[in-house]
Amino acid sequence: MRKRGNGQLWRALPILCAGLLLLLPSPGAVPVAQATPAAADLAIRFEALLGQHSVLAADLMRSRIRGDDDFVQAANAALGRNTTDMTALVGQLFGKPAADKFSPLWSEHIIELFAYAGALAARDEAAKGDAVHELTEYEESLGDFFAGASQGRLSSAAARAAVVQHVGHLTGQADAYAAGDYAAADDLYRMGYQHTYDLGLTLAGALLPPADAGTLREPLWRLRSQLGKLLAEHAVLIEDLTRAAVTGTPDFAASGDMINGNTRDLAAAIDTLFGAAAAKQFQSLWADHTDHLVAYAQAGTDQAKKDTAKTAMAGIEQRLGAFLAGATGKRMGTGDLAAALRKHDAMLMRHADAYASKDYATAHDVAYETYQQMFDLARTLADAFGASVAARLPRGGAQTGYGGMAATVSSRPGPALAQPTPAQPTPAQPGR
Amino acid sequence: MPPAVRVPALAALTLALLGGLGWEDQPRPATAATAGVTAGVTATALAAPASAPPAFHSDRTYDAVAVPVRLRIPALHVDSNVERLGLQKDGTIAVPGRTDVAGWYEPGPRPGQPGPAVILGHVDSKTGPGIFIGLSAVRPGTTVRVDRSDGTTATFKITKVSRVPKVEFPTDLVYAPTLDPTLRLVTCGGSFDRNQGSYRDNVIAFADLA
C-alpha cells in the first residue's frame, strides 16, 4: 500500500486496521458449523452479505468524502463485521483454505476503496492514481482467487470482470458523490448493491458442487434470494433517506428517488405474485409506511410530531400485516406479521434517533440488524407466498395436440425424454 | 503487493498503529490537511441547505408491463395473435381454441414482467400441423419476440428445450414464481395415445429475456 500524499489516509488507518484485525487469518478464525446448514441456505446468506458489503463500502467512502470521521469509524466497524461474517460463510461454503485466502484480499480492497475516497476528498490526483493502481491489482487477485476456487467453472476473465464491475460501481458512486451529482451517485449505489448481491449467486454457482448450484436455480430458492434482495435493500435505503432527512443534506431528493425505485420494484414483485390489484394495494400501504418513517426522522426534537408518525405507523403495521397474511393465504397470521413490521419500524426509528444524536456506532449496529431482520422476513414471506401461489397453479400437463401429425411428431428429432428435476420438498407445494 | 507479504504487512501495520498510537485510549489526531480537505469539500459539493428538506412522498404507481398480443418466432415461422388462457374446471390449464393461435396463461406473469410467463400452442390439429409443430426442434439461442398491447416488444432467447411425460409435468419449473423475467413455451410431443386422444409428453422451451 502506498502512502504518498495520503496524510489523511494515515489518520484513518488505525480505524480501518482495528476493524480488520479480527479478519486476519488465524487458526480457528473460521467458525465451523456444528450442524452444517444446507449449502443453498449459506449461499443466499452469502449473497445478502455481499450486497450489504456494497452499501457499507459506499457509505464508508461517502463519509470519508464528507470528512465525517466519526461516521467513518462506525461505518468501518460495520464493514469489518460484514467481512468477518462473509469470511465465516466462505469457510463454511468453500473450506477454510479458501476463507484464509479470501479474508486478506477482501480486506485490502476495502482499504484501497477508502484510500480512493480519501484522494477524492483531498482532490489529490496522484493519490487517486495510486489507489486505482492498487485496486486494479486487487481486482486481478480477487478474480484469480474466485476463478481458482471454482476449479475451472468460472474463468479468470469472467471473475475479474465481475470484480472490476463491483469496484467500478463503488468508485463511480464516490466520484459522483464528491462532485455533488447525487442522482448519478445514487443510481450507482443501487446498481452496485444489486450487482454485488447477484455476484454471490454467480460465485456460489461456480464454486459449489453442481448439485448445490442447481438447487440455487430452483424457483423457491430464487424467490427467497430475490425477495431478500428487495426487502433488505428497502432497509438500507430507508436508512439512507432518514439520515438525509435528519441532517437535511442535499442528497435528500436523490435518496428519495432511490427508495422510490425500490418501492416500485417491490410493487412489481407483488404484481408478479398476486396481480395488479394486489400490487396497487400493497404499494399504497408501503408508501404510507415509508412516508411516516421519514416524517418521524424529520420531526427532530418535536415529540408531538414523532408521536403522530408513530401512531400512523402502528395503524399501517396492522393493515399491512393483514394484507400480507391474506396474500399468504393465512399461512402467516396477521398478528405475527404485524409484530414483525412493528419490530422493523422500531429498529428504523431507533436508527434515526441514534443517527440524530450522532451515536453512529449504535446507528450502524441497528442498521446491521435491520438488514438481517428484513432478509430473514423475506425468506419467511417467500416460502409463504410461494405456497400461496403454488396452490392455484395449473395441475398436470397441457393438452396441446390432437394427433393429426402424430407420426411426424413422434419421429421428429428433438429433446430426449427427460425426467424432470424433482421439486424442492418445501411448504411451497401444498395440495399438489 | 505480492500476496505472500500482504497479510504479515497488514498485521504488522495494525499492531504498530494500535500500539504506537494508543488507538483505544487516544483521540484520533486532527491534521491541518484533513481539516482543510473537509472544509473544501463541504464548502462546495456538500453544503447543507439553509432550510429543512421538504416532506417526502413515496411513489404510488409502478410501470406495469402490458399484456401480450402477438408472438413471433421467425426461426419457426410463427407469427400469431395471442389469446388469453385460464384454468379449466379440473384445474388443468385451458388451451387455445385454435391450433394456429398461441395462448398466454393470464393468471401468471406477463412476458417481460418479473416471473415466468407461459405461452401454449398446439403441436397439431386432427388433420395438420399446429402453430408449435417445430418447437421440439428449436435450438438454444433462437429469438422469440412477444409484442404487447402498449406497442412494446419483449425479446427472449431460448436457453433449453425439454420433453417430459405429462403425468410428471414439472409444474414448479414452468409456473412457480420467481422474479426472473422468463418465458416458457409449451406444446405436446412424444407418442400419441389413441385411447386417451392425447400425446403422452409435453415439450417445454425455456427462454430468458434477451
Chai-1 contact restraints between the chains, C-beta under 6 A:
chainA,res_idxA,chainB,res_idxB,connection_type,confidence,min_distance_angstrom,max_distance_angstrom,comment,restraint_id
A,G7,B,T31,contact,1.0,0.0,6.0,A-B,restraint_1
A,G7,B,A33,contact,1.0,0.0,6.0,A-B,restraint_2
A,Q8,B,A33,contact,1.0,0.0,6.0,A-B,restraint_3
A,Q8,B,T34,contact,1.0,0.0,6.0,A-B,restraint_4
A,R11,B,T31,contact,1.0,0.0,6.0,A-B,restraint_5
A,R11,B,T34,contact,1.0,0.0,6.0,A-B,restraint_6
A,L13,B,L17,contact,1.0,0.0,6.0,A-B,restraint_7
A,P14,B,L17,contact,1.0,0.0,6.0,A-B,restraint_8
A,P14,B,L21,contact,1.0,0.0,6.0,A-B,restraint_9
A,P14,B,W23,contact,1.0,0.0,6.0,A-B,restraint_10
A,C17,B,T14,contact,1.0,0.0,6.0,A-B,restraint_11
A,C17,B,L17,contact,1.0,0.0,6.0,A-B,restraint_12
A,A18,B,W23,contact,1.0,0.0,6.0,A-B,restraint_13
A,L21,B,T14,contact,1.0,0.0,6.0,A-B,restraint_14
A,L24,B,A11,contact,1.0,0.0,6.0,A-B,restraint_15
A,R66,B,L46,contact,1.0,0.0,6.0,A-B,restraint_16
A,G67,B,T38,contact,1.0,0.0,6.0,A-B,restraint_17
A,P104,B,R6,contact,1.0,0.0,6.0,A-B,restraint_18
A,P104,B,V7,contact,1.0,0.0,6.0,A-B,restraint_19
A,A121,B,V37,contact,1.0,0.0,6.0,A-B,restraint_20
A,A121,B,V41,contact,1.0,0.0,6.0,A-B,restraint_21
A,A122,B,V37,contact,1.0,0.0,6.0,A-B,restraint_22
A,G180,B,A45,contact,1.0,0.0,6.0,A-B,restraint_23
A,P219,B,D172,contact,1.0,0.0,6.0,A-B,restraint_24
A,P219,B,A176,contact,1.0,0.0,6.0,A-B,restraint_25
A,P219,B,T178,contact,1.0,0.0,6.0,A-B,restraint_26
A,R222,B,T178,contact,1.0,0.0,6.0,A-B,restraint_27
A,L223,B,P177,contact,1.0,0.0,6.0,A-B,restraint_28
A,L223,B,T178,contact,1.0,0.0,6.0,A-B,restraint_29
A,Q226,B,L179,contact,1.0,0.0,6.0,A-B,restraint_30
A,G248,B,A48,contact,1.0,0.0,6.0,A-B,restraint_31
A,G248,B,P49,contact,1.0,0.0,6.0,A-B,restraint_32
A,G248,B,A52,contact,1.0,0.0,6.0,A-B,restraint_33
A,G248,B,P53,contact,1.0,0.0,6.0,A-B,restraint_34
A,T249,B,A48,contact,1.0,0.0,6.0,A-B,restraint_35
A,P250,B,P49,contact,1.0,0.0,6.0,A-B,restraint_36
A,F252,B,P53,contact,1.0,0.0,6.0,A-B,restraint_37
A,G256,B,F56,contact,1.0,0.0,6.0,A-B,restraint_38
A,N260,B,D59,contact,1.0,0.0,6.0,A-B,restraint_39
A,T263,B,S58,contact,1.0,0.0,6.0,A-B,restraint_40
A,T263,B,D59,contact,1.0,0.0,6.0,A-B,restraint_41
A,R264,B,D59,contact,1.0,0.0,6.0,A-B,restraint_42
A,R264,B,Y62,contact,1.0,0.0,6.0,A-B,restraint_43
A,A267,B,Y62,contact,1.0,0.0,6.0,A-B,restraint_44
A,A268,B,Y62,contact,1.0,0.0,6.0,A-B,restraint_45
A,A268,B,P114,contact,1.0,0.0,6.0,A-B,restraint_46
A,A269,B,L179,contact,1.0,0.0,6.0,A-B,restraint_47
A,T272,B,P109,contact,1.0,0.0,6.0,A-B,restraint_48
A,T272,B,P114,contact,1.0,0.0,6.0,A-B,restraint_49
A,T272,B,G115,contact,1.0,0.0,6.0,A-B,restraint_50
A,L273,B,P177,contact,1.0,0.0,6.0,A-B,restraint_51
A,A276,B,A64,contact,1.0,0.0,6.0,A-B,restraint_52
A,Q283,B,R60,contact,1.0,0.0,6.0,A-B,restraint_53
A,S284,B,R60,contact,1.0,0.0,6.0,A-B,restraint_54
A,A287,B,S58,contact,1.0,0.0,6.0,A-B,restraint_55
A,A287,B,R60,contact,1.0,0.0,6.0,A-B,restraint_56
A,T290,B,S58,contact,1.0,0.0,6.0,A-B,restraint_57
A,D291,B,S58,contact,1.0,0.0,6.0,A-B,restraint_58
A,V294,B,F56,contact,1.0,0.0,6.0,A-B,restraint_59
A,V389,B,P177,contact,1.0,0.0,6.0,A-B,restraint_60
A,L393,B,T171,contact,1.0,0.0,6.0,A-B,restraint_61
A,L393,B,Y175,contact,1.0,0.0,6.0,A-B,restraint_62
A,P394,B,L87,contact,1.0,0.0,6.0,A-B,restraint_63
A,P394,B,T92,contact,1.0,0.0,6.0,A-B,restraint_64
A,P394,B,I93,contact,1.0,0.0,6.0,A-B,restraint_65
A,R395,B,G91,contact,1.0,0.0,6.0,A-B,restraint_66
A,R395,B,T92,contact,1.0,0.0,6.0,A-B,restraint_67
A,G396,B,T92,contact,1.0,0.0,6.0,A-B,restraint_68
A,G396,B,F169,contact,1.0,0.0,6.0,A-B,restraint_69
A,G397,B,K166,contact,1.0,0.0,6.0,A-B,restraint_70
A,G397,B,F169,contact,1.0,0.0,6.0,A-B,restraint_71
A,G397,B,N202,contact,1.0,0.0,6.0,A-B,restraint_72
A,A398,B,I93,contact,1.0,0.0,6.0,A-B,restraint_73
A,A398,B,L120,contact,1.0,0.0,6.0,A-B,restraint_74
A,A398,B,V186,contact,1.0,0.0,6.0,A-B,restraint_75
A,A398,B,N202,contact,1.0,0.0,6.0,A-B,restraint_76
A,Q399,B,V95,contact,1.0,0.0,6.0,A-B,restraint_77
A,Q399,B,S198,contact,1.0,0.0,6.0,A-B,restraint_78
A,T400,B,V95,contact,1.0,0.0,6.0,A-B,restraint_79
A,T400,B,L120,contact,1.0,0.0,6.0,A-B,restraint_80
A,T400,B,H122,contact,1.0,0.0,6.0,A-B,restraint_81
A,T400,B,T187,contact,1.0,0.0,6.0,A-B,restraint_82
A,T400,B,C188,contact,1.0,0.0,6.0,A-B,restraint_83
A,G401,B,H122,contact,1.0,0.0,6.0,A-B,restraint_84
A,G401,B,V123,contact,1.0,0.0,6.0,A-B,restraint_85
A,G401,B,D124,contact,1.0,0.0,6.0,A-B,restraint_86
A,G401,B,C188,contact,1.0,0.0,6.0,A-B,restraint_87
A,G401,B,Y199,contact,1.0,0.0,6.0,A-B,restraint_88
A,Y402,B,D124,contact,1.0,0.0,6.0,A-B,restraint_89
A,Y402,B,S125,contact,1.0,0.0,6.0,A-B,restraint_90
A,Y402,B,K126,contact,1.0,0.0,6.0,A-B,restraint_91
A,G403,B,F192,contact,1.0,0.0,6.0,A-B,restraint_92
A,G404,B,D124,contact,1.0,0.0,6.0,A-B,restraint_93
A,G404,B,S125,contact,1.0,0.0,6.0,A-B,restraint_94
A,G404,B,K126,contact,1.0,0.0,6.0,A-B,restraint_95
A,G404,B,T127,contact,1.0,0.0,6.0,A-B,restraint_96
A,G404,B,G128,contact,1.0,0.0,6.0,A-B,restraint_97
A,M405,B,D124,contact,1.0,0.0,6.0,A-B,restraint_98
A,M405,B,P129,contact,1.0,0.0,6.0,A-B,restraint_99
A,A406,B,F192,contact,1.0,0.0,6.0,A-B,restraint_100
A,V409,B,V123,contact,1.0,0.0,6.0,A-B,restraint_101
A,S410,B,S191,contact,1.0,0.0,6.0,A-B,restraint_102
A,R412,B,S136,contact,1.0,0.0,6.0,A-B,restraint_103
A,G414,B,S136,contact,1.0,0.0,6.0,A-B,restraint_104
A,G414,B,A137,contact,1.0,0.0,6.0,A-B,restraint_105
A,P415,B,V161,contact,1.0,0.0,6.0,A-B,restraint_106
A,P415,B,S162,contact,1.0,0.0,6.0,A-B,restraint_107
A,P415,B,R163,contact,1.0,0.0,6.0,A-B,restraint_108
A,L417,B,R163,contact,1.0,0.0,6.0,A-B,restraint_109
A,A418,B,S162,contact,1.0,0.0,6.0,A-B,restraint_110
A,A418,B,V164,contact,1.0,0.0,6.0,A-B,restraint_111
A,P420,B,V164,contact,1.0,0.0,6.0,A-B,restraint_112
A,P420,B,E168,contact,1.0,0.0,6.0,A-B,restraint_113
A,P420,B,P170,contact,1.0,0.0,6.0,A-B,restraint_114
A,A423,B,D172,contact,1.0,0.0,6.0,A-B,restraint_115
